[in-house]
Amino acid sequence: MNTPELGLPMTVPAEGLPARVRIHEVGARDGLQNEKTTVPTAVKAEFIRRLAGTGLTTIEATSFVHPRWVPQLADAEELYPQVSDLPVALPVLVPNERGLDRALALGARRVAVFASATESFAKANLNRTVDEALAMFAPVVSRAKAQGDDVHVRGYLSMCFGDPWEGPVAVPQVVRVCRALLDLGCDELSLGDTIGVATPGHVTALLAALTGAGVPVSALGVHFHDTYGQALANTLAALQQGVTTVDASAGGLGGCPFAKSATGNLATEDLVWMLRGLGIDTGVDLGRLVATSVWMAAHLGRPSPSRTVRALSHQES
């Protein structure tokens, strides 16, 4: 396997960008939840351990949802104890108070709720209106925060840039739900381009509107899908606005089972390659990360869609 040991990419910093970016790795959860066949628990645990060995500091482990919703993650109770000893943050998704109870019982200290900026997706994903979903999350967030100062709650917000049923999503509509999630007590928000339709100008406009509404940029992360090949361009636009948390999925795994037009997440390797070239620190060993994605691709029986994984491993399409 090739490794980037020849001094490539050449580091050429650009003005106005952060010195460091925290990658919120979602491959083990968002990446695997959309697989047609269930990945064995032992393979998932090894995947997370290998990801932790690359220098990633935040690895989303699983989701405590009902198995009917996401059968690929039905083993949350079995998986989490196998990785909870790792010296990294291991966020888990909790859709409701029952999911929170299951996560807390296993010692989870970082949880996430998942809301929608649009009524159509809220109905498809949670069978509720946007406001009904927010009301459902209120006790989840408050109870989680009551567990102690070390508990961190993330709010995922889907369909921030476009919806497969409703089309364009108005910026003020997204701002309203973001503001509501923060008011509930969420520590961090992840702005999701669930179907990958965002472009850099739209990203800039939304971030400007959010900061104008009193949402601190330090509380924002971005989650781009690469459906139209825009994920890296959109990420760069977000970095230019001061965002320092970027969601990505090792090997470009994943999509969204509730939005059929959603394709793969931004590949962590592609993100690290760009950030390395810009002189932005991530703490990630790219060679180890590529090896991990090649290993997982072999278990899934198909090559990684990540361009960087293919380039550095000569993986055939």
Residue pairs with C-beta under 8 A, 6 or more apart in sequence:
1 287
1 290
1 291
1 294
1 312
1 313
1 314
2 311
2 312
2 313
2 314
3 286
3 287
3 290
3 312
4 273
4 276
4 286
4 287
4 312
5 287
9 273
9 276
9 277
10 277
11 276
11 277
11 278
11 279
12 277
12 278
12 279
13 278
13 279
13 280
14 278
16 240
17 239
17 240
17 278
17 280
18 239
18 242
18 243
18 244
18 280
19 280
19 281
20 244
20 280
20 281
20 282
20 283
21 239
21 244
21 245
21 246
21 275
21 280
21 281
21 282
22 57
22 58
22 244
22 245
22 246
22 282
23 56
23 57
23 58
23 246
23 247
23 248
23 268
23 271
23 272
23 282
23 284
24 58
24 60
24 91
24 190
24 221
24 245
24 246
24 247
24 248
25 51
25 56
25 58
25 59
25 60
25 248
25 249
25 250
25 268
26 60
26 223
26 247
26 248
26 249
26 254
26 265
27 47
27 51
27 249
27 250
27 251
27 253
27 254
27 265
27 268
27 296
28 44
28 47
28 48
28 51
28 59
28 60
28 61
28 62
29 60
29 61
29 62
29 63
29 73
29 92
29 93
30 60
30 247
30 249
30 253
30 254
30 256
30 265
31 249
31 250
31 251
31 253
31 254
31 265
32 39
32 44
32 47
32 72
32 73
32 253
32 254
33 63
33 70
33 72
33 73
33 254
33 257
34 72
34 254
34 255
34 256
34 257
35 72
35 300
38 71
38 72
38 74
39 47
39 72
39 299
39 300
41 75
41 78
41 79
41 82
42 82
43 296
43 299
44 62
44 75
44 79
45 79
45 82
45 83
47 250
47 292
47 295
47 296
48 59
48 61
48 83
48 86
48 90
49 83
49 86
50 288
50 291
50 292
50 295
51 59
51 250
51 289
51 292
52 59
52 83
52 86
52 87
52 88
53 288
53 292
54 284
54 285
54 288
54 289
54 292
55 282
55 283
55 284
55 285
55 288
56 88
56 268
56 283
56 284
56 289
57 88
57 89
57 283
58 88
58 89
58 91
59 86
59 88
59 89
59 90
60 90
60 91
60 92
60 93
60 112
61 79
61 80
61 83
61 90
61 91
61 92
62 73
62 75
62 76
62 79
62 80
62 92
62 93
63 70
63 73
63 76
63 92
63 93
63 94
63 95
63 99
64 76
64 92
64 93
64 94
64 95
64 99
64 100
64 102
64 103
65 73
65 93
65 95
65 99
66 95
67 73
67 74
69 95
70 257
76 92
76 102
76 103
77 102
77 106
80 90
80 92
80 103
80 106
80 108
81 106
83 90
84 90
84 106
84 107
84 108
89 110
89 152
90 108
90 110
91 108
91 110
91 111
91 112
91 152
91 154
92 103
92 108
92 110
92 111
92 112
93 99
93 111
93 112
93 113
93 114
93 156
94 100
94 102
94 103
94 111
94 112
94 113
94 140
94 144
95 113
95 114
95 126
96 136
96 140
97 139
97 140
97 143
99 140
100 111
100 140
100 143
100 144
103 111
104 144
104 147
109 147
109 148
109 150
109 151
109 152
110 151
110 152
110 153
110 154
111 140
111 144
111 151
111 152
111 153
111 154
112 153
112 154
112 155
112 156
112 190
113 137
113 140
113 141
113 153
113 154
113 155
113 156
113 181
113 186
114 125
114 155
114 156
114 158
115 122
115 130
115 133
115 134
115 137
115 155
115 156
115 157
115 158
115 177
115 181
116 122
116 125
116 126
116 130
116 133
116 157
116 158
116 159
116 177
117 130
117 157
117 158
117 159
117 160
117 163
117 169
117 173
117 174
117 177
118 130
118 158
118 159
118 163
118 165
118 166
118 169
118 173
119 129
119 130
119 166
120 163
120 164
120 165
120 166
121 158
121 159
121 163
121 165
121 194
121 258
121 259
122 128
122 129
122 130
122 132
122 133
123 129
124 165
124 258
124 259
125 158
125 258
126 133
126 136
128 136
130 177
134 177
134 180
134 181
134 184
137 155
137 181
137 184
138 184
141 153
141 155
141 184
141 185
141 186
142 184
142 185
144 151
144 153
145 151
145 153
145 185
152 187
152 188
153 185
153 186
153 187
153 188
154 186
154 187
154 188
154 189
154 190
154 221
155 178
155 181
155 182
155 184
155 186
155 188
155 189
155 190
156 189
156 190
156 192
156 223
157 174
157 177
157 178
157 181
157 189
157 190
157 191
157 192
158 192
158 194
158 256
158 259
159 166
159 169
159 192
159 194
159 195
159 259
160 169
160 174
160 191
160 192
160 193
160 194
160 198
160 206
161 169
161 193
161 197
161 198
161 202
161 203
161 206
162 168
162 169
162 193
162 195
162 197
162 198
163 169
163 195
164 195
164 259
164 260
164 261
171 205
171 206
171 209
172 209
174 191
174 206
174 209
174 210
175 206
175 209
175 210
175 213
175 215
178 189
178 191
178 210
178 213
178 215
179 213
179 214
179 215
181 189
182 189
182 215
182 219
187 219
188 219
188 220
188 221
188 245
189 215
189 219
189 220
189 221
190 220
190 221
190 222
190 223
190 245
190 247
191 206
191 220
191 221
191 222
191 223
192 223
193 222
193 223
193 224
193 225
193 231
193 234
194 225
194 256
194 259
194 262
195 225
195 227
195 256
195 259
195 261
195 262
196 224
196 225
196 226
196 227
196 228
196 230
196 231
196 262
196 263
197 227
197 228
198 224
198 230
198 234
199 230
199 233
199 234
200 230
200 233
200 234
200 236
200 237
201 237
203 222
203 234
203 237
203 238
203 241
204 237
204 240
204 241
207 217
207 220
207 238
207 241
207 242
207 243
208 241
210 217
210 220
211 217
211 241
217 241
217 242
217 243
218 242
218 244
220 243
220 245
221 243
221 245
221 246
221 247
222 234
222 235
222 238
222 243
222 245
222 246
222 247
223 247
223 265
224 230
224 231
224 234
224 235
224 247
224 265
224 266
225 231
225 255
225 256
225 262
225 263
225 264
225 265
225 266
226 232
226 252
226 263
226 264
226 265
226 266
226 267
227 261
227 262
227 263
227 264
231 265
231 266
231 270
232 266
232 270
232 271
232 274
235 246
235 266
235 271
235 274
236 274
238 246
239 246
239 280
246 266
246 271
247 265
247 266
248 265
248 266
248 267
248 268
248 270
248 271
249 264
249 265
249 266
249 267
249 268
250 267
250 268
250 269
250 289
250 292
250 293
250 296
251 267
251 268
251 269
251 292
251 293
251 294
251 296
251 297
251 304
251 305
251 306
251 309
252 264
252 265
252 266
252 267
252 269
252 270
252 304
252 305
252 306
252 309
253 264
253 265
253 296
253 300
253 304
254 264
254 265
255 262
255 263
255 264
255 265
256 262
264 305
267 293
267 304
267 305
267 306
267 307
267 308
267 309
268 284
268 289
268 293
268 306
269 286
269 289
269 290
269 293
269 306
269 308
269 309
269 312
270 306
270 307
270 308
272 282
272 284
272 286
272 289
272 308
273 286
273 308
275 281
275 282
276 282
276 286
286 308
286 312
287 312
290 308
290 309
290 312
290 313
291 313
293 304
293 306
293 309
294 304
294 309
294 313
294 315
296 304
297 303
297 304
297 309
297 315
303 310
303 315
303 316
303 317
304 310
304 315
309 315
310 317
